[in-house]
Amino acid sequence: MRGKIKMEFDEVELRPLNEEKMNAMQQKIDDLAKPVKGLGRLEELADHLAGIYRTTDFNITPRKCLVFAADNGVVHEGVSASPQKITAIQAVNMMKGHTTVAALAKAFNCDLQVYDIGIKTDLNFPLVRVHKIRHETEDMLHKPAMSIAEAREAVQYGFDMGVKAFEEGNQVIATGELGMGNTTAASAIIAALLNKTAAEVVGRGSNISDERLKHKIDVVNRSLERANLKENESPDPLIVLSEVGALELGAMAGAMLSAGAMNKPVLLDGFLSYSAALLANSIKPGVVNYMIPTHKSKEKGSRIGYNAL
């Protein structure tokens, strides 16, 4: 038996949403005994899902949450209120069921898997799946966070895990991350891709002080300057990821691309996922049509990222 041909994340051909099925779903809803548009946002969501699944008779179970974990060298610049060791601790806690996302996943019958793609330490905990691209990224203030090859590997691994989840029968995925300092990387990604200043997008992340916030803005500004990513109208997304990104955000972008490849929806969960979504849509324009945002984050750059998507 011949094995399956592996898909490359940047060679995927996206299909537009099926407008015929979207219209059919709206008609199906309108035929219910209720006021016109009486279900509000739920009607829009149902139409959207029909367009993604290409049918009005879809099922959103089973489902899976893919959490990618890695450490970020920029944390050594003092941009986070949380110590770096929290990444490893929470990766284990999550798979033990001791975190909020684990509780939510259990409550909604959602499978949960943590993937170690760059935690500084080696966990030796069997429930965490390991694909170590490197042990922590470089400090992006002084040098590229990772090589182009490592950036591609992060995106491809996230893509492969997303495809695998769908091939196993999951009908929808959510993506998540673990990585102290990654709101700094996410801010830099959004600033670079949307040609924004650091002050416009940098927020408090792990609830940092005013003084540390000013420092964080400065770190992002100087990182963008080092990488020649300030006032660049159309930067290459893989260069952005390699220069000022994070492994876990690249993997999230890859998982989002898998949703477009497999005609399935992917849920977005706030600021960090918006940065990954912008990366994914820059790599493959149109994949945003397969994304469903779940809430408005309070992080400063969230509205900018959300509106751009």
C-alpha positions, 0 to 999 in steps of 0.5 A, a space after each residue: 500500500 502506498 503511503 500518503 503524500 505529505 502536504 507542504 503548508 505553502 503549497 495548499 490550494 484553498 477553496 472559497 467558501 461554498 456560497 450555495 450551502 451558506 444560502 441554503 443554511 440561511 434558508 433552513 434557518 429562515 424556515 424555522 418558526 421565529 422572527 427574521 434574524 431572531 438568532 442574531 450572531 448564531 445565524 451568521 455562525 451557522 451560515 459560515 460553518 455551512 460554507 466551510 463544511 460545504 454542507 448544511 448537515 455538519 457535525 462539530 464533534 469530535 474536536 481537538 485543542 492543539 497547544 504548542 509550547 516553547 520558550 522565548 529568548 527575549 524573556 531574558 530582557 525582562 519583558 514578562 512578569 512570569 519566570 521562564 520555568 512556568 512554560 515547562 511547569 504549565 505544559 505538564 500541568 495542562 496534560 495532568 488536567 490542572 489548568 483552566 484550558 484543561 478543565 474547559 476542554 474536559 467540560 466540552 468533550 474536547 481532546 487536548 494535546 500539548 506539543 513541546 517544540 522548543 521548551 528550554 528544558 527536557 520534560 521527560 513527561 510522556 503525555 506531552 508530545 515532543 518535537 524539539 526544533 530547538 531549546 528556546 529561541 534566541 533573544 530577538 533584540 540582538 539576533 534573529 529568534 530562529 533561522 528561516 529553516 526553523 521557522 518553516 519547520 515550526 509552521 510545517 509541524 503545526 500544519 502536520 499536527 492539524 492535518 493529523 487531527 482532522 484525519 483522525 476524525 476531528 471536525 474542528 480544532 482550536 489552537 493554543 500556546 505556552 511560552 513566557 515572553 511570547 506576547 512580546 513576539 506576537 506584538 512584534 509580528 503584528 507590528 511588522 505585518 501591519 506596519 504599526 508602531 510598537 506603542 500601538 500594539 504592545 500590551 501588558 501581557 502577564 500584567 506587567 507594571 507601567 515601567 516594564 511596559 515602557 521597556 517592553 515597547 522599547 524592546 519591540 521597537 529595537 528588535 524591529 529596527 535590528 531586523 529592518 522590519 520597521 515601515 516595511 510595506 510587505 514583509 515576507 511572513 517567514 522572515 518576520 517569524 524567523 526574526 522576531 517571532 516565536 516557535 509556538 506562534 509559527 506552529 499555531 499558524 501552521 495548524 490554522 493553515 491545515 484547517 483551510 487545507 482540510 475544509 474545516 474550521 479553526 477557533 481563534 482565542 485572543 491576541 496571541 492567536 491573532 498574531 498567528 492568524 495574521 502570519 497564516 493569512 500572509 502565507 496563504 491569503 484567504 485562509 482567514 475564511 476558515 477562522 472563527 474568533 471566539 472573544 475580544 481580548 483585552 490585550 492592546 493590539 488585539 483590536 488591531 489584529 482582529 480588524 486586520 483579519 
